[in-house]
Amino acid sequence: MPAEGVQLKPQDHILTFEEIERLTRVFVQLGVNKLRLTGGEPLVRKDVDQLIATLGSIEGLKTFAITTNGLLLPKKLRRLKESGINLINISLDTLKADKFEFITRRKGFDIVMNAIDLALELGYQPLKVNCVVMRNFNDNELADFVSLTRDKPVEIRFIEYMPFDGNGWNDNRFMSYQDMISMIEEKHPKLERLQDKPNDTSKTYHVPGYAGRVGFITSMSEQFCGSCNRLRITADGNLKVCLFGKAEISLRDAMRDGATDEELVSIIDAAVHRKKAAHAGMYNIAQSENRPMILIGG
Ligand SMILES: C[S@@+](CC[C@H](N)C(=O)[O-])C[C@H]1O[C@@H](n2cnc3c(N)ncnc32)[C@H](O)[C@@H]1O
């Protein structure tokens, strides 16, 4: 959340639980079998437990994931598991409590570390930990994150810092995946590449003998648009076929104007066919207009 906050949308601009459920069913009928709730912070939405229970019961969903800052997980995790959440990503950009407080503007480092342990205890494996890497900010912690995988079966996902509206991105702060690997290898020379699945967004590695793994999300230095099959729906109901593209189409308005499921499918189909072969590259993305990350969700 930016220091100055974000302008909140009127409640009626946001998809209702019924609309979210309807869209999920439409996408599942089209063959989507993985759903991720993100944000903002998904766990602060009022009555989110009820939404998760409803979505978790939709037949055909194989993976039901959530990306969270982890702060509410110790309280909510058992219930989330019962409701069908079977994959968790926790965001954690530092292993130092004071830096955590600086980045997030709140205390909570211990809570997040406890959340990681609780999730492992409850059988979440892999448990993904998202770390956005910024040069001269947390790059000196890369090797420590890898060391964390020695005993914990977590998957640390080092994410290249991406430009979004208002996030102050510049190429001095950017660190490519190749540079991350070189830095990690100074302390972990045995780092070894593993085989990825066809639509994976990360390049996975491990240190032989360690319990966990590390992945690199190389969206800027080595884009993988050709195999990206992600679609995003914003809280206000816009379908976004590319994280880095401004193009959006309102499924909320279509539903509120009385569209049938077949009509929704036609809109989705046309949008997906307009998906570009590749994004425009980090310098062009940095110049172009898009939503801030907080209004997309990652
Ligand atoms: C925007 S957060 C939203 C979900 C939730 N509130 C959380 O903290 O995980 C989703 C993911 O996007 C990542 N992210 C945010 N800004 C980013 C940026 N500029 N470049 C790359 N990843 C980013 C975060 O690290 C996080 O893992």
The ligand as an SDF file (V2000), in Angstrom:
LIG
                    3D

 27 29  0  0  0  0  0  0  0  0999 V2000
    0.5530   -6.7310   -5.0550 C   0  0  0  0  0  0  0  0  0  0  0  0
    0.7340   -8.1090   -3.9190 S   0  0  0  0  0  0  0  0  0  0  0  0
   -0.9330   -8.3250   -3.4680 C   0  0  0  0  0  0  0  0  0  0  0  0
   -1.2630   -9.4410   -2.5260 C   0  0  0  0  0  0  0  0  0  0  0  0
   -0.9660   -9.2740   -1.0430 C   0  0  0  0  0  0  0  0  0  0  0  0
   -1.3930   -8.0510   -0.4600 N   0  0  0  0  0  0  0  0  0  0  0  0
    0.4920   -9.5160   -0.7340 C   0  0  0  0  0  0  0  0  0  0  0  0
    1.1170   -8.7030   -0.0600 O   0  0  0  0  0  0  0  0  0  0  0  0
    0.9770  -10.5650   -1.1350 O   0  0  0  0  0  0  0  0  0  0  0  0
    1.0580   -9.4540   -4.9760 C   0  0  0  0  0  0  0  0  0  0  0  0
    2.4910   -9.6900   -5.3240 C   0  0  0  0  0  0  0  0  0  0  0  0
    2.9880   -8.7060   -6.1960 O   0  0  0  0  0  0  0  0  0  0  0  0
    4.3520   -8.5020   -5.9150 C   0  0  0  0  0  0  0  0  0  0  0  0
    4.7440   -7.1750   -6.3980 N   0  0  0  0  0  0  0  0  0  0  0  0
    4.2870   -5.9810   -5.9790 C   0  0  0  0  0  0  0  0  0  0  0  0
    4.8850   -4.9670   -6.6270 N   0  0  0  0  0  0  0  0  0  0  0  0
    5.7680   -5.5400   -7.4920 C   0  0  0  0  0  0  0  0  0  0  0  0
    6.6990   -5.0100   -8.4500 C   0  0  0  0  0  0  0  0  0  0  0  0
    6.8500   -3.7210   -8.6420 N   0  0  0  0  0  0  0  0  0  0  0  0
    7.4220   -5.8830   -9.1620 N   0  0  0  0  0  0  0  0  0  0  0  0
    7.2810   -7.2170   -8.9730 C   0  0  0  0  0  0  0  0  0  0  0  0
    6.4220   -7.7660   -8.0990 N   0  0  0  0  0  0  0  0  0  0  0  0
    5.6680   -6.9440   -7.3610 C   0  0  0  0  0  0  0  0  0  0  0  0
    4.3900   -8.6210   -4.3980 C   0  0  0  0  0  0  0  0  0  0  0  0
    5.6270   -8.9540   -3.9200 O   0  0  0  0  0  0  0  0  0  0  0  0
    3.3930   -9.6980   -4.1310 C   0  0  0  0  0  0  0  0  0  0  0  0
    4.0220  -10.9250   -3.9940 O   0  0  0  0  0  0  0  0  0  0  0  0
  1  2  1  0
  2  3  1  0
  2 10  1  0
  3  4  1  0
  4  5  1  0
  5  6  1  0
  5  7  1  0
  7  8  2  0
  7  9  1  0
 10 11  1  0
 11 12  1  0
 11 26  1  0
 12 13  1  0
 13 14  1  0
 13 24  1  0
 14 15  1  0
 14 23  1  0
 15 16  2  0
 16 17  1  0
 17 18  1  0
 17 23  2  0
 18 19  1  0
 18 20  2  0
 20 21  1  0
 21 22  2  0
 22 23  1  0
 24 25  1  0
 24 26  1  0
 26 27  1  0
M  CHG  2   2   1   9  -1
M  END
$$$$
